[in-house]
Amino acid sequence: MAALPRQGHFLGAKLRSLRKRNGLTLDELSARCVQLEVEVAPSTSYLSMVENGKRFPSKEVLALLARVFGKESRWFLDDSQEAPGLMPNLTAGRSGSGMGRPDTTGETMPLEPSFLFSKGLLQAALPELLAQTGTSGRHFAQLLIRVWQETRQNDFPDIERAAEEAGGRRMPLSVEDLLGICQHHGLKLKWSAGEYAADGRTVLRARYEAPGTLVVSRKLNQREERLKYALAFFLGHQVLHGGDGMISPHTASGILGDDMTDQLRPGMATQDVLYAWRDFECSMFAGALLCPRQPFRQFLLRESHSVTACTKLGVTPAVVMRRMTAVSPYRHWHFFDGYPPGYLRAVYRGNGIALPWGNMSLVPDPCPRWAVFKLLNEGAQPAHEGLAPTSQVSVMDVGQGPRLYCCHSLHTEDAGHTSHVLSVGIDLAPALEAQSLPAEALIASVADACRRGKGQATLAPAVRDALRLVAQVQNIAWVADAAERPATLICPRSGVCPLPTPCAGSRHG
């Protein structure tokens, strides 16, 4: 063991680089070590000294760190050819996979002549543009908000701080806890037997009544996880907006604001953007209150990013999935909430996955191999929130080389008992690159195998091993589950199906 320090000139730099590339803090790395071997696990301060070259780990600690990252112990020593400065730099922004803006969402174009894009002209032109294209103001606002989310990679520290101050970073919160927080902030609760929106058809589950009253349907008592979300959402309005009442109600469909028909009306009303933005802010607040960043991040690592672990926190799978994209150590996520026959009600693309035609509206010809549309087509009617999710490895060629994703999807029901599909997923390329694996070659091999297999193929042993390593290092168990199943070739739209013989349900044109 005496010779090892002389071989470890780069050990601290390698460990720091590897830890940061995998999105782990020193506390989280220490916790991962505790999970594997508590007797040997190093403390946070000890790891800091190792990274700064002030300590050299024992043989046992070095072996434990190697286990966490799926490496051999000798990788950390000088006889490994991979020096810290030669490791891929994810922050530079690989085409569609790095920490830079994704290629499908980050392209910008010069707006010339610039005077045509002045605030005054845009304010005058947008309502007519939306009316002529059949786009509703709510959908247009949601598009703007989605792009803002993706640009920020779901990082909204002001909202996080407000939620943490309100809830004290407690997790889980009970209904009684939330009622106490609401009372502290001057939000009173009033129960109703059931109310209808102005259309006379849409049942309201919860609505805000200025100056400080939340009117809630008694039926939410039957679903505590939904009651907790409603309390957290409207508490967000009380805290963030002073409870001025300019906030959408919760309807029986589980969709904020007006019902589906009203949301599809073209044109823009005065308050469309304001209401959509406030809905977003309050939704982010609710997630941060119910699942505060640091406790929830540790929870994800303990539970290996399990979606069904939502039952331990008393929240819905949707809350867990959305928060996963915001606080996971891994940053390259997407999220879809799909309603039959093909509406994407919520979209987040922090990894730049190509979006099917028809953002926030009915997709005219979705690729039937996407997990979210496959499950929608199955038309399951779940009786509860506890159905087992399914995992899928998908390869997509969007014109700049194939991309590889893994998603985790499940059927569930909204507050109005309407079946819909939630799907969360990651771009696998950055995770493969973080482990110094040949990402492009591995992804190309999966794409070739799927084309030969008419859309599906069993993963080669080298690819399976690579994905198991990603699952281990990122602590995302469903990636390992998906690696045991055939990979699927997907495309943004069935009309551009890359197969010589389009898959069932698709059409060209």
KEBAZA-64671 format. One line per 10 residues: number of its first residue (from 1); their letters; for each residue x, z, y of C-alpha. Coordinates in steps of 0.25 Angstrom, whole numbers, plus 5000, padded with zeros to 4 digits. Last residue first. Layout:
// residues N
NUM) A) X Z Y; ...
//
This chain:
// residues 509
509) GHRSGACPTP) 4811 4816 5047; 4815 4820 5033; 4806 4829 5025; 4807 4843 5019; 4798 4851 5010; 4806 4849 4997; 4821 4846 5000; 4825 4833 5006; 4832 4823 4996; 4845 4819 5002
499) LPCVGSRPCI) 4846 4833 5007; 4850 4836 5022; 4835 4839 5026; 4834 4834 5040; 4818 4835 5040; 4819 4848 5033; 4824 4854 5045; 4836 4863 5048; 4842 4861 5035; 4844 4869 5022
489) LTAPREAADA) 4853 4868 5010; 4851 4880 5001; 4861 4888 4993; 4857 4893 4979; 4857 4908 4977; 4868 4918 4974; 4873 4917 4988; 4860 4921 4994; 4861 4935 4988; 4875 4936 4994
479) VWAINQVQAV) 4870 4932 5008; 4859 4942 5005; 4868 4954 5005; 4873 4952 5019; 4885 4962 5020; 4893 4953 5029; 4905 4954 5020; 4898 4955 5007; 4888 4944 5010; 4899 4935 5015
469) LRLADRVAPA) 4907 4938 5003; 4895 4934 4994; 4894 4921 5002; 4908 4917 4999; 4907 4920 4984; 4894 4912 4984; 4901 4901 4991; 4913 4901 4981; 4904 4902 4969; 4896 4889 4974
459) LTAQGKGRRC) 4882 4892 4979; 4871 4886 4971; 4865 4874 4978; 4852 4870 4985; 4848 4858 4993; 4848 4846 4983; 4860 4853 4976; 4870 4843 4981; 4866 4846 4995; 4867 4861 4992
449) ADAVSAILAE) 4881 4860 4986; 4886 4852 4998; 4880 4862 5007; 4886 4874 4999; 4900 4867 4999; 4900 4865 5014; 4897 4879 5016; 4909 4884 5008; 4918 4874 5015; 4913 4878 5029
439) APLSQAELAP) 4914 4892 5026; 4928 4893 5020; 4929 4908 5019; 4937 4916 5029; 4927 4928 5027; 4922 4926 5042; 4921 4911 5039; 4911 4914 5028; 4903 4923 5037; 4903 4913 5048
429) ALDIGVSLVH) 4898 4902 5039; 4887 4910 5032; 4876 4909 5044; 4867 4920 5042; 4852 4922 5038; 4839 4929 5041; 4825 4924 5037; 4812 4930 5039; 4800 4922 5033; 4785 4924 5037
419) STHGADETHL) 4772 4928 5031; 4761 4932 5040; 4756 4947 5038; 4753 4948 5053; 4765 4958 5055; 4774 4948 5049; 4776 4945 5034; 4789 4943 5026; 4796 4932 5018; 4811 4934 5017
409) SHCCYLRPGQ) 4824 4927 5021; 4839 4929 5020; 4848 4918 5025; 4862 4913 5021; 4867 4901 5029; 4878 4890 5028; 4880 4879 5038; 4884 4865 5034; 4891 4856 5044; 4889 4852 5058
399) GVDMVSVQST) 4876 4844 5055; 4866 4856 5052; 4870 4857 5037; 4863 4869 5032; 4867 4878 5020; 4858 4889 5016; 4860 4902 5008; 4847 4909 5005; 4842 4923 5003; 4828 4928 5000
389) PALGEHAPQA) 4822 4941 5005; 4814 4950 4995; 4800 4954 5000; 4799 4967 5006; 4791 4964 5019; 4777 4965 5012; 4766 4956 5006; 4774 4943 5007; 4766 4930 5008; 4775 4919 5003
379) GENLLKFVAW) 4773 4906 5009; 4785 4899 5001; 4786 4889 5013; 4790 4901 5022; 4801 4905 5012; 4807 4891 5012; 4806 4891 5027; 4814 4903 5029; 4824 4900 5018; 4827 4886 5023
369) RPCPDPVLSM) 4825 4876 5012; 4812 4871 5017; 4819 4865 5029; 4809 4866 5040; 4800 4854 5044; 4791 4857 5056; 4797 4870 5059; 4785 4877 5067; 4790 4884 5079; 4801 4894 5083
359) NGWPLAIGNG) 4812 4883 5082; 4806 4870 5076; 4817 4863 5069; 4824 4872 5060; 4836 4880 5066; 4850 4877 5063; 4857 4890 5060; 4865 4894 5072; 4870 4908 5067; 4863 4916 5077
349) RYVARLYGPP) 4850 4908 5074; 4838 4917 5076; 4824 4912 5074; 4810 4918 5075; 4797 4912 5072; 4801 4901 5064; 4788 4894 5060; 4788 4886 5047; 4775 4887 5040; 4775 4899 5040
339) YGDFFHWHRY) 4783 4909 5049; 4798 4910 5049; 4807 4921 5055; 4821 4916 5055; 4835 4923 5057; 4849 4918 5059; 4862 4925 5058; 4877 4923 5061; 4881 4937 5067; 4886 4945 5055
329) PSVATMRRMV) 4887 4960 5059; 4872 4960 5058; 4866 4965 5071; 4857 4954 5077; 4854 4945 5065; 4851 4957 5057; 4842 4962 5067; 4833 4950 5065; 4833 4951 5050; 4830 4966 5050
319) VAPTVGLKTC) 4819 4965 5060; 4813 4954 5052; 4814 4962 5039; 4804 4972 5046; 4808 4986 5049; 4808 4999 5042; 4823 5001 5042; 4824 5003 5026; 4814 4992 5025; 4822 4982 5033
309) ATVSHSERLL) 4832 4983 5021; 4825 4970 5016; 4833 4962 5025; 4846 4966 5019; 4859 4964 5028; 4868 4971 5018; 4860 4984 5019; 4872 4993 5024; 4877 4981 5033; 4863 4979 5038
299) FQRFPQRPCL) 4861 4994 5041; 4874 4995 5048; 4869 4984 5057; 4856 4991 5059; 4862 5004 5063; 4871 4996 5073; 4861 4987 5079; 4848 4995 5079; 4837 4990 5069; 4824 4995 5074
289) LAGAFMSCEF) 4828 4996 5089; 4836 4983 5088; 4825 4975 5081; 4815 4980 5091; 4824 4977 5103; 4826 4963 5098; 4811 4961 5096; 4809 4966 5110; 4819 4956 5116; 4813 4945 5108
279) DRWAYLVDQT) 4799 4948 5112; 4804 4949 5127; 4810 4936 5126; 4798 4929 5121; 4789 4936 5131; 4797 4932 5143; 4799 4918 5138; 4784 4915 5136; 4779 4923 5148; 4776 4911 5157
269) AMGPRLQDTM) 4770 4903 5146; 4778 4891 5141; 4773 4879 5134; 4768 4875 5120; 4759 4884 5112; 4766 4888 5099; 4767 4903 5102; 4752 4903 5104; 4749 4898 5090; 4759 4908 5083
259) DDGLIGSATH) 4753 4920 5090; 4757 4925 5103; 4768 4936 5105; 4777 4941 5094; 4775 4936 5080; 4772 4945 5069; 4759 4938 5067; 4751 4950 5070; 4756 4949 5084; 4766 4957 5092
249) PSIMGDGGHL) 4764 4957 5107; 4772 4950 5117; 4779 4957 5128; 4777 4958 5143; 4771 4972 5143; 4780 4978 5153; 4786 4988 5143; 4799 4990 5151; 4805 4977 5145; 4816 4982 5136
239) VQHGLFFALA) 4811 4996 5132; 4796 4994 5132; 4798 4980 5126; 4807 4985 5115; 4797 4996 5112; 4788 4984 5109; 4797 4979 5099; 4801 4992 5093; 4786 4996 5091; 4783 4983 5085
229) YKLREERQNL) 4795 4983 5076; 4791 4997 5071; 4777 4993 5068; 4782 4981 5060; 4791 4990 5051; 4779 5000 5050; 4769 4990 5044; 4756 4997 5042; 4756 5003 5055; 4757 4989 5061
219) KRSVVLTGPA) 4742 4988 5058; 4739 4998 5069; 4742 4987 5079; 4751 4991 5090; 4749 4993 5105; 4762 4997 5112; 4759 5004 5125; 4770 5005 5137; 4764 4999 5150; 4760 4989 5145
209) EYRARLVTRG) 4754 4986 5131; 4763 4980 5121; 4758 4973 5109; 4758 4976 5094; 4751 4970 5082; 4742 4960 5089; 4733 4951 5081; 4733 4936 5085; 4719 4930 5085; 4712 4933 5098
199) DAAYEGASWK) 4721 4924 5106; 4724 4935 5116; 4731 4944 5105; 4723 4953 5096; 4723 4968 5093; 4723 4977 5081; 4719 4991 5078; 4728 4996 5090; 4738 5007 5091; 4744 5011 5104
189) LKLGHHQCIG) 4759 5015 5105; 4766 5020 5118; 4779 5015 5123; 4785 5024 5133; 4800 5023 5128; 4800 5036 5121; 4787 5033 5115; 4792 5020 5109; 4804 5027 5103; 4795 5038 5097
179) LLDEVSLPMR) 4786 5027 5091; 4799 5020 5086; 4804 5033 5079; 4790 5035 5073; 4789 5021 5068; 4803 5023 5061; 4816 5019 5066; 4827 5015 5056; 4837 5016 5062; 4840 5023 5075
169) RGGAEEAARE) 4848 5016 5086; 4843 5026 5097; 4830 5018 5096; 4828 5015 5111; 4843 5015 5115; 4845 5006 5103; 4834 4996 5107; 4839 4995 5121; 4854 4993 5116; 4850 4982 5107
159) IDPFDNQRTE) 4842 4975 5118; 4854 4976 5127; 4863 4971 5116; 4856 4958 5113; 4864 4951 5102; 4856 4942 5094; 4867 4932 5093; 4867 4930 5108; 4866 4915 5108; 4857 4916 5096
149) QWVRILLQAF) 4847 4926 5103; 4847 4917 5116; 4844 4905 5107; 4833 4912 5101; 4828 4917 5114; 4827 4903 5120; 4820 4898 5107; 4810 4910 5108; 4807 4906 5123; 4804 4892 5119
139) HRGSTGTQAL) 4795 4897 5107; 4787 4906 5117; 4786 4895 5127; 4779 4886 5117; 4785 4873 5113; 4776 4861 5113; 4786 4851 5118; 4778 4848 5130; 4774 4862 5133; 4788 4867 5131
129) LEPLAAQLLG) 4794 4857 5141; 4783 4859 5151; 4786 4874 5151; 4801 4872 5152; 4801 4862 5164; 4798 4872 5175; 4806 4883 5171; 4818 4874 5167; 4817 4867 5181; 4818 4881 5188
119) KSFLFSPELP) 4829 4887 5179; 4838 4874 5181; 4840 4865 5169; 4839 4852 5177; 4849 4857 5187; 4859 4857 5176; 4860 4842 5175; 4864 4844 5164; 4862 4855 5154; 4875 4856 5146
109) MTEGTTDPRG) 4873 4858 5131; 4874 4870 5123; 4876 4871 5108; 4874 4886 5103; 4862 4885 5094; 4866 4876 5083; 4881 4877 5084; 4880 4892 5084; 4885 4900 5096; 4899 4906 5093
99) MGSGSRGATL) 4899 4917 5082; 4902 4907 5072; 4893 4899 5063; 4887 4887 5070; 4900 4880 5073; 4910 4891 5073; 4910 4900 5085; 4922 4906 5090; 4918 4920 5086; 4919 4917 5071
89) NPMLGPAEQS) 4934 4915 5073; 4940 4911 5059; 4952 4920 5055; 4965 4914 5058; 4969 4925 5068; 4966 4936 5058; 4976 4930 5048; 4971 4924 5035; 4983 4922 5026; 4981 4934 5019
79) DDLFWRSEKG) 4995 4940 5016; 4994 4948 5028; 4984 4958 5023; 4968 4958 5025; 4966 4948 5014; 4974 4956 5005; 4962 4965 5003; 4954 4954 4997; 4942 4950 5006; 4927 4952 5004
69) FVRALLALVE) 4925 4959 5018; 4921 4972 5014; 4929 4972 5001; 4942 4969 5009; 4939 4981 5018; 4938 4989 5005; 4951 4984 5000; 4958 4987 5013; 4952 5001 5012; 4957 5003 4998
59) KSPFRKGNEV) 4971 4998 5001; 4972 5007 5013; 4970 5001 5027; 4981 5000 5037; 4979 5007 5050; 4982 5005 5064; 4981 4990 5063; 4969 4989 5073; 4960 4984 5062; 4964 4995 5053
49) MSLYSTSPAV) 4963 5005 5064; 4948 5001 5066; 4946 5002 5052; 4950 5016 5052; 4941 5019 5064; 4929 5013 5057; 4932 5021 5044; 4937 5015 5031; 4930 5015 5018; 4937 5020 5006
39) EVELQVCRAS) 4928 5031 5001; 4915 5023 5006; 4918 5011 4998; 4909 4999 5000; 4899 5004 5010; 4909 5012 5017; 4917 4999 5019; 4905 4992 5025; 4903 5004 5034; 4918 5003 5039
29) LEDLTLGNRK) 4916 4988 5042; 4903 4992 5050; 4910 5002 5058; 4921 4993 5061; 4911 4982 5066; 4908 4971 5057; 4904 4956 5061; 4911 4949 5049; 4921 4942 5058; 4924 4956 5065
19) RLSRLKAGLF) 4928 4962 5052; 4936 4951 5047; 4944 4951 5061; 4946 4966 5061; 4951 4966 5047; 4960 4954 5049; 4966 4961 5061; 4968 4974 5054; 4974 4967 5042; 4984 4958 5050
9) HGQRPLAAM) 4997 4966 5049; 4992 4971 5035; 5003 4967 5025; 5013 4977 5031; 5002 4987 5029; 5000 4984 5014; 5014 4987 5010; 5012 5002 5009; 5000 5000 5000
//
